């Protein structure tokens, strides 16, 4: 500790001591008339009224303190009466107290537990519990059906895409064959012109050339026309299949949307996201309900046990038996009883100290001061006595 710390410590001690002396001085009631002119009616009346008000305040406080003192004393007397009970009667009281402690422990266990569901969830399940099993089964079936419908939609969509792809292929093939027919026609025209030129220029017999060219062209046109006809027929079948798939898709989509809406409604109704979660919540609800019922039974049993303890104590002439239902452990645990007794003794000592203060320091001094005024100022004797009479009429017990 440094040199300056020593002086700091002394200053702190001096301040604390001054504060303690100041508080002690506040307890002292000082009556002084040094600066009061008793011949002045206003100052005299105010001084006497102040003394009387002190007496009234002390009287009111004494009433409160005496009532509390009687309560504490009665409680201590009850403890002595209980300790003096014969063994059989004390065993009955202890048994009642133990049952109260057991019921309270059950309630504490329930309050300490981790709640499985909120009160809002429990109230909703309580309101709808008759429908839960059926709703869970319906929801599960709907979810399974929804999966099948979804697979059907995917399969139909796949088939439709395949038909669309084949239709596109056929359309390309038709375009190609039509172009090929144009090419054959152009080729036939070119060959015919070439043969005509040869015939005119070289005087050749090209009749067989014409026949071959026309035959080949005719066969090519016949083949391409057949292929175009087959492609168009296949395209028509594909378009009919696509139309049928679209109608089937629309039907399945309606079923899908209805199932989805039903699932959404059930989930919204119970505040869940699946049938599995609904079953889990229902099982939680059953366990929660069982625990709450046991808690309600324990609460009712606690009330019964408390009444039994009060009845037993009243039967053995204990004045304030209701107090013991809140400190039943003191009837069984000696250390708790000793601690409560010690607290009551301290309370009674504190109350007695306050009563002594109000009786002697305040009421006694104020009364003596008024009597001293009557002796010292006989000329104002009647006025002072009239004020005292009015005061006693307002505060009869003072």
C-alpha positions in Angstrom: 0.0 0.0 0.0 1.4 3.4 -1.0 1.7 6.5 1.1 -1.2 8.3 -0.6 -3.4 5.1 -0.4 -3.1 5.3 3.4 -4.7 8.8 3.4 -7.3 7.7 0.9 -8.3 4.9 3.2 -8.5 7.3 6.2 -10.7 9.7 4.2 -13.0 6.8 3.2 -13.3 5.7 6.8 -14.0 9.3 7.9 -16.8 9.7 5.3 -18.5 6.4 6.3 -18.3 7.2 10.0 -19.9 10.6 9.3 -22.7 9.0 7.4 -23.3 6.5 10.2 -23.4 9.3 12.8 -25.8 11.2 10.6 -28.1 8.3 10.4 -28.0 7.7 14.1 -28.8 11.4 14.7 -31.8 11.1 12.4 -33.4 8.7 14.9 -33.3 11.4 17.7 -36.4 13.6 18.0 -35.3 17.0 19.3 -37.8 19.5 20.7 -36.6 23.0 20.9 -38.5 26.3 21.3 -35.5 28.5 21.1 -36.4 30.1 17.8 -40.2 29.9 18.4 -42.2 32.8 19.7 -44.9 31.1 21.8 -46.7 34.4 22.2 -47.3 34.4 18.4 -50.6 32.5 17.9 -49.6 31.2 14.5 -46.2 29.8 15.6 -47.7 28.4 18.8 -50.5 26.7 17.0 -48.2 25.2 14.4 -45.7 24.0 17.1 -48.5 22.3 19.1 -50.1 20.8 16.0 -46.7 19.4 15.0 -46.4 17.6 18.4 -49.9 16.2 18.1 -49.2 15.0 14.6 -46.1 13.2 15.8 -48.3 11.5 18.5 -50.8 10.5 15.8 -48.1 9.1 13.5 -46.7 7.2 16.4 -50.1 5.9 17.3 -50.9 4.6 13.8 -47.5 3.0 13.5 -47.9 1.4 16.9 -51.2 -0.2 15.8 -49.6 -1.6 12.7 -46.6 -2.8 14.6 -48.7 -4.4 17.4 -50.7 -6.3 14.8 -47.6 -7.6 13.1 -46.1 -8.4 16.5 -49.1 -10.5 17.4 -48.9 -12.4 14.1 -45.2 -13.2 14.6 -45.8 -14.2 18.2 -48.7 -16.4 17.2 -46.6 -18.1 14.6 -43.8 -18.8 17.2 -46.4 -20.1 19.6 -47.8 -22.3 16.9 -44.3 -23.8 16.3 -44.1 -24.5 20.0 -47.5 -26.2 20.0 -46.5 -28.3 17.0 -43.2 -29.3 18.6 -45.2 -30.3 21.8 -47.6 -32.6 19.9 -47.6 -36.3 20.9 -45.7 -38.6 18.5 -48.8 -40.1 16.8 -50.3 -36.6 16.1 -47.0 -35.3 15.0 -46.6 -38.2 12.6 -50.0 -37.4 11.1 -49.0 -33.8 10.6 -45.6 -34.8 9.1 -47.4 -37.2 6.7 -49.7 -34.5 5.4 -46.6 -32.2 5.0 -44.7 -34.9 3.1 -47.6 -35.4 0.7 -47.6 -31.6 0.0 -43.9 -31.7 -0.7 -44.4 -34.7 -3.1 -47.1 -32.9 -5.0 -45.1 -29.7 -5.2 -42.1 -31.7 -6.5 -44.3 -33.2 -9.2 -45.3 -29.7 -10.3 -41.7 -28.5 -10.3 -40.7 -31.5 -12.4 -43.5 -30.6 -14.9 -42.4 -26.9 -15.0 -38.8 -27.9 -15.5 -39.5 -30.3 -18.4 -38.9 -29.3 -22.0 -42.3 -28.6 -23.5 -43.0 -30.8 -26.5 -45.3 -28.3 -28.1 -46.5 -24.7 -27.6 -49.8 -23.9 -25.9 -51.2 -22.7 -29.3 -50.2 -26.1 -31.0 -51.7 -28.0 -28.1 -55.0 -26.1 -28.2 -55.2 -26.6 -31.9 -54.6 -30.4 -31.6 -57.1 -30.5 -28.6 -59.7 -28.9 -30.8 -59.0 -31.2 -33.8 -57.8 -34.4 -32.2 -61.0 -36.3 -33.2 -60.1 -35.7 -36.9 -56.4 -36.2 -36.8 -56.2 -39.9 -37.4 -58.5 -39.7 -40.4 -56.8 -36.6 -41.7 -53.4 -38.3 -41.4 -54.6 -41.3 -43.3 -56.2 -39.1 -46.0 -53.2 -36.9 -46.3 -50.8 -39.9 -46.6 -53.0 -41.5 -49.3 -53.2 -38.1 -51.1 -49.4 -37.7 -50.9 -48.8 -41.2 -52.3 -51.4 -40.5 -55.1 -49.7 -37.2 -55.7 -46.4 -39.0 -56.4 -48.1 -41.3 -58.8 -49.9 -38.4 -60.6 -46.6 -36.6 -60.8 -44.9 -39.7 -62.4 -47.8 -40.0 -64.8 -47.4 -36.3 -65.8 -43.7 -36.9 -66.3 -44.3 -40.0 -68.4 -47.0 -38.2 -70.5 -44.7 -35.3 -71.0 -41.9 -37.6 -72.1 -44.2 -39.3 -74.6 -45.4 -36.0 -75.9 -41.8 -34.8 -76.4 -41.1 -38.0 -78.2 -44.1 -37.5 -80.5 -43.1 -33.8 -81.1 -39.6 -34.9 -82.0 -40.9 -37.6 -84.4 -43.3 -35.0 -85.9 -40.4 -32.6 -86.5 -38.5 -35.4 -88.2 -41.4 -36.3 -90.5 -41.9 -32.6 -91.4 -38.2 -32.4 -92.3 -38.5 -35.6 -94.3 -41.5 -34.3 -96.2 -39.7 -31.1 -97.1 -36.7 -33.1 -98.3 -38.8 -35.4 -100.4 -40.7 -32.5 -102.0 -37.4 -30.9 -102.9 -36.2 -34.3 -104.2 -39.3 -34.5 -106.5 -38.5 -31.0 -107.7 -34.9 -32.1 -108.4 -36.2 -35.2 -110.3 -38.5 -33.0 -112.4 -35.7 -30.6 -113.2 -33.4 -33.5 -114.0 -36.0 -35.0 -116.3 -36.4 -31.6 -118.1 -32.6 -31.2 -118.5 -32.3 -34.7 -119.9 -35.2 -34.2 -122.3 -33.6 -30.9 -123.6 -30.3 -32.7 -123.9 -31.8 -35.6 -125.9 -33.7 -33.1 -128.1 -30.5 -31.2 -128.9 -28.7 -34.5 -129.7 -31.5 -35.6 -131.9 -31.6 -32.3 -133.9 -27.9 -31.7 -134.0 -26.5 -35.2 -134.7 -29.6 -36.8 -136.2 -29.6 -39.5 -133.5 -32.5 -41.7 -132.6 -33.1 -40.8 -128.9 -36.5 -42.4 -128.5 -35.1 -45.0 -126.1 -33.4 -42.3 -124.1 -36.7 -40.6 -123.7 -38.3 -43.8 -122.6 -35.6 -44.5 -120.1 -35.6 -41.0 -118.7 -39.4 -40.9 -118.4 -39.5 -44.4 -116.9 -36.8 -43.5 -114.3 -38.6 -40.2 -113.5 -41.9 -41.9 -113.2 -40.5 -44.6 -110.9 -38.8 -41.8 -108.8 -42.0 -39.8 -108.6 -44.1 -42.9 -107.7 -41.6 -43.8 -105.0 -41.4 -40.3 -103.5 -45.1 -39.9 -103.7 -45.6 -43.1 -101.8 -43.1 -42.0 -99.1 -44.8 -38.6 -98.8 -48.2 -40.3 -98.5 -46.9 -42.6 -95.7 -45.2 -39.7 -94.0 -48.3 -37.6 -94.0 -50.4 -40.5 -92.7 -47.8 -41.1 -89.9 -47.9 -37.3 -89.1 -51.7 -37.4 -88.9 -51.4 -40.4 -86.4 -48.8 -38.5 -84.4 -50.9 -35.3 -84.3 -53.9 -37.4 -83.1 -51.7 -39.0 -80.5 -50.3 -35.6 -79.4 -53.9 -34.3 -79.1 -54.9 -37.3 -77.0 -51.8 -36.9 -74.8 -52.7 -33.2 -74.3 -56.2 -34.1 -73.2 -54.9 -36.8 -70.9 -52.3 -34.4 -69.5 -55.1 -31.8 -68.8 -57.1 -34.5 -66.9 -54.1 -35.6 -64.9 -53.1 -31.9 -64.3 -56.6 -31.3 -62.8 -56.1 -34.3 -60.6 -52.6 -33.1 -59.6 -53.9 -29.5 -58.8 -56.8 -30.9 -56.7 -54.5 -33.2 -54.8 -52.0 -30.4 -54.3 -54.7 -28.1 -53.0 -56.0 -30.8 -50.6 -52.5 -31.3 -49.3 -51.9 -27.6 -48.8 -55.3 -27.2 -47.0 -54.5 -30.1 -44.6 -51.0 -28.7 -43.9 -52.5 -25.2 -43.3 -55.2 -26.6 -41.1 -52.8 -28.4 -38.8 -49.8 -26.2 -39.3 -47.6 -29.0 -40.7 -45.8 -29.8 -43.9 -46.5 -33.6 -44.4 -48.5 -36.5 -43.1 -45.4 -37.8 -41.3 -45.1 -34.5 -39.4 -48.8 -34.6 -38.5 -48.5 -38.1 -37.0 -45.4 -36.9 -35.0 -47.4 -33.9 -33.7 -50.3 -36.2 -32.8 -48.0 -38.5 -30.8 -46.5 -35.4 -29.1 -50.0 -34.2 -28.3 -50.9 -37.6 -26.7 -47.8 -37.5 -24.5 -48.3 -33.8 -23.7 -52.0 -34.4 -22.9 -51.0 -37.3 -20.6 -48.4 -35.2 -18.8 -50.8 -32.3 -18.4 -53.5 -34.6 -17.0 -51.0 -35.9 -14.5 -50.1 -32.3 -13.6 -53.8 -31.4 -13.2 -54.2 -34.5 -10.9 -51.1 -33.5 -8.9 -52.4 -29.9 -8.6 -55.8 -31.2 -7.4 -54.0 -33.6 -5.0 -51.8 -30.7 -3.7 -55.0 -28.7 -2.9 -56.4 -31.8 -1.1 -53.2 -32.3 0.8 -53.0 -28.7 1.8 -56.6 -28.9 3.1 -55.8 -32.1 5.0 -52.8 -30.3 6.7 -54.9 -27.3 7.6 -57.6 -29.6 9.0 -55.1 -31.6 11.0 -53.4 -28.5 12.5 -56.7 -26.8 13.2 -57.8 -30.0 15.0 -54.8 -29.8 17.2 -55.6 -26.1 18.0 -52.9 -24.4 15.9 -54.1 -20.8 15.5 -52.7 -20.1 12.0 -52.6 -23.4 10.2 -52.7 -21.9 6.7 -49.2 -20.5 7.0 -47.8 -24.0 7.2 -49.0 -25.1 3.7 -46.3 -22.7 2.3 -43.6 -23.9 4.6 -44.4 -27.6 4.9 -40.8 -28.5 4.7 -40.2 -27.0 8.1 -42.5 -29.6 9.7 -40.2 -32.4 8.4 -36.7 -30.8 8.2 -35.5 -29.6 11.7 -32.9 -27.2 10.1 -35.6 -25.4 8.2 -37.7 -25.1 11.3 -34.7 -23.7 13.3 -34.1 -21.2 10.5 -37.7 -20.1 10.4 -37.8 -19.8 14.2 -34.6 -17.7 14.1 -36.1 -15.4 11.4 -39.3 -15.0 13.5 -37.3 -14.1 16.6 -35.3 -11.5 14.7 -38.5 -10.1 13.3 -40.1 -9.9 16.7 -37.0 -8.1 18.1 -37.1 -5.6 15.2 -40.8 -5.0 15.8 -40.2 -4.5 19.6 -37.5 -2.1 18.8 -39.7 -0.1 16.5 -42.5 -0.2 19.1 -40.2 1.1 21.8 -39.1 3.9 19.6 -42.6 5.0 18.7 -43.9 4.6 22.3 -41.0 6.2 24.2 -39.0 8.5 21.9 -41.9 9.9 19.7 -45.2 9.6 21.6 -43.7 9.9 25.1 -41.5 12.9 24.2 -44.3 14.7 22.3 -46.7 14.2 25.1 -44.2 15.4 27.7 -43.5 18.4 25.5 -47.2 19.4 25.4 -47.5 18.9 29.2 -44.4 21.1 29.6 -46.1 23.8 27.5 -49.2 23.7 29.7 -47.0 24.2 32.8 -44.8 26.9 31.3 -47.5 28.9 29.6 -50.6 28.7 31.8 -52.1 31.6 29.9 -52.5 29.4 26.9 -53.5 26.3 28.9 -57.1 26.2 27.7 -56.2 26.7 24.1 -53.6 23.9 24.3 -56.2 21.6 26.0 -58.8 22.4 23.4 -56.4 21.4 20.7 -55.6 18.2 22.5 -59.3 17.4 22.8 -59.9 18.0 19.1 -56.9 15.8 18.4 -58.2 13.0 20.6 -61.6 13.2 18.9 -59.9 12.7 15.5 -57.5 10.0 16.8 -59.3 8.2 19.7 -56.5 5.7 20.2 -53.6 8.1 20.3 
